[in-house]
């Protein structure tokens, strides 16, 4: 939710999830998500995103890298469209994490056309996302770090996953958001790290969500997990949405079997325990940094560990406001019905004690409209 995010909250307000309360009068609801049209922009949507995360391997050396690439579209008042693009690369070998982003008010409303053709410019760099239904082209070079870039194409290794079985996920009384994933996309192409171009291959996780304004209230925090297991080739999405003011927690997710069977996870179907923490030397915020995920009905007992602790992003927004969130490349190990398993994961953590800043950012955007 990857993003989101609810998370990036309005993203802006941090990758999905934090303070702003935009109108939802243009949001789109149905009994079931309709593909391929849900891939397209939802006109004047309160908050939606197209979200890629994953692990890539250098074909020549076997070294592994993490990538996050996401386009957000949101409309705060129903009048003006905004877009945010976020791009991050993790290099565990060198213990380096680099990222870049851009937030912009668009000159006109985005049109609901297919295939996707999303783009933005930052300085001399042109960032694009094109394609649909699992077949995408991702191209970007960081303006902040010009020696970091991707040029990737994807194809679906498994069918689309409609979360909750309908493609609409109900976050308790908070929101009903459109949500589907391609949880295993085969990715090939090039990655540039530190100015060195590498031929890479791997698997990405793609999240598509819309109607997410209600999850950006100032007291809500969001933790999101994606898991791709090596054997069996199964996938897990799990989230925890929590209200810091009331103490209320909402959890849920999906288990996607090797045979592409979709098993919805209620909050009572899994246990997610934080077993370690990390304090950022940059923001001084304290983040969960290791987790135990148990799904008794599916026989899973997993440990999720970041490949490196410092994968925090700081977004410098309007009027000197800074937003912080953590999103990073993780490894998975544990057992499935008593048998050892391994895999890859991406984790997103938002709105750690930053409600006031998110509220100020939201108010600034509204004022600019």
Secondary structure, DSSP 8 states (H G I E B T S, - for coil): -BTTBS-EETTTEEET-SS-----TT----SS--TTGGGS--TT-SSEEEEEEEEEEETTT--EEEEEEEEEEEESSSS-EEEEEEEEEEETTTTEEEEEEEEEE-SS-----SSEEEEEEETTEEEEEEEETTEEEEEEE-SSSTT-EEEEEEEESS--EEGGGTTEEEETTTEEEEEEEEEEEEEEEEEEETTEEEEEEEEEEEEEEE--GGGG-TTEEEEEEEEEESSS--EEEEEEEEETTT--EEEEEEEE-TT--EEEEEGGG-EEEEEEEEE-TTT--EEEEEEEEEEGGGTEEEEEEESSS--EEEEE-GGG-EEEEEEEEEEEEEEETTEEEEEEEEEEEE-SS-HHHHHHHHHHHHHH-
